[in-house]
Amino acid sequence: MDKKILRLTLVIAVSLFWGTAFTGCSDEEDTPAAYQLKKEDIRVSQPEGGFAVVIDQLLKVQVESESDEGISYVWLLDGTEIAQTKSLEYMFEEVGEYELTLRVSQGESRFDYPFTVTVTFENIEPAPEGATAYVTKVFDFVPAVGQFTNTLPVYKEGDTQEAMNEKVLAAIGNNKKGMISLGGFGGYVVVGFDHTITNVTGKRDFRVLGNAFYSAANPDSGAPEGGSCEPGVIMVAYDKNQNGRPDDDEWYEIAGSAHEDATLELWYDKAVAAGNDVKTYRNYEITYYRPEKEPTTAEEREMYIRWEDNQGKSGYKVKNTFHNQCYYPEWIKEDKVTFKGTCLPQNAVDESGQGSYFVLYKFRYGYADNELNSKDESAIDIDWAVNSKGQKVHLPGVDFIKIYTGVNQENGWLGECSTEISGVEDLHVLGVDIDARK
């Protein structure tokens, strides 16, 4: 064969081979494209109303996908990452409602799948036969500075914290209906019972007894109800670990009417006009300092016990002429004492305009020593409890109750706003039927 013909034949053969090879590599029918994530490729079966789980029990969420090729999974709880797994197993330590998000990514593609999780307690049995409706234990009593501190109950030199707790129990426990004073803002008492007060759906569950009363001769005849209403904030705890004591992580706050919206209080405009501080401070702190000596002059009485708060304010608690004992709790050894909690709007108004007739107006609901004991609005619904984020929680019942003075205000010759307590009642054991608020 001619060499030119042979060379041409080889060139044609090689060209046909490479042409066939390149054409084969680009044929989409023979080689599938890489997987591309679509939102509908991820599936999670969520029960109607969201996931529900009991506290300290495992929540399991199973995820199904079309493919895991190049896929990353991240779980977020209220915006904080908690896992990088496809499916989730997680245990909640606090009741409440949570926002759970599954974030799925592939390269530049990212999809979020939101869910809700409701964490509750297990249901409990009703109070056993023979349970008493009243306080049977006092765990702690630390009043703030006040004109009745060291007198309700009476402090005697050498009394310890345990001795004062026993005096409180003797006064307000077991339906004695004595009286204790919590002093100014933050002063508190912690009590317990011989059973769990059951949370009955649609009903009020307990009542904190105080000594609130209405004004008999308010100069403003058209004013809303008020007189001596010195509201105490109420906290409740369910003994989830059954150790017989209230632990720090078991407390929830009863959200009363000022927690909801203080502007709805019928006296709100009057308080604004009087120059009151009408804000609700949810993380309020105040520190009282032990006085160096007891006052002997009018000027020293006006500048008796110094206080400072975390809002940049400071002042003095006044010593009046009616109560001459020390106003600083004398069994407290430290030279200062700090209280924390929710500080409510100042509800006292000088209706005389001359400092002679102060009216402490009633909040609509949800506080101690705020309403007449005979009125329905003095009763508390456990379902008003909220967690640290302000979210409603459902407690099966409560084993412990803490009450602290909720207002920081001086009221002329009446002295400081100080919550007084004479007991706590389990309404269900007493057979008292009061509907919850609608």
Buried (B, 14 or more C-beta within 10 A) or exposed (E): EEEEEEEEEEEEEEEEEEEEEEEEEEEEEEEEEEBEBEEEBBEBEBEEEBBEBBBBEEBEBEBEBEEEEEBEBBBBBEEEEEBEEBBBEBEBEBBBBBEBBBBBBBEEEEBEBEBEBBBBBEEBEEBEEEBBBBBBBBBBBBBBBBBBBBBBBEBEEEBEBEBBBBBBBEBBBBEBEBBBBBBBBBBBBBBBBBBBBBBBEEBBBBBBBBBBBBBEEBEBEEBBBBBBBBBBBBBBBBBBEEEEBBEEEBBBBBBBBBBBEBEEBBBBEBBEEBEBBBBBBEEBBBBBBBBEEBBEEEEEBEBBBBBBBBBEEEEBBBBBEEBEBBBBBBBBEEEEBBBEBBBBBBBBBBBBEEEEBBBBBBBBBBBBBBBBBEBBBBBBBBBBBBBEEEEBBBBBBBBBBBBBBBBBBBBBEBBBBBBBBBBBBBBBBEEBEBEBEE
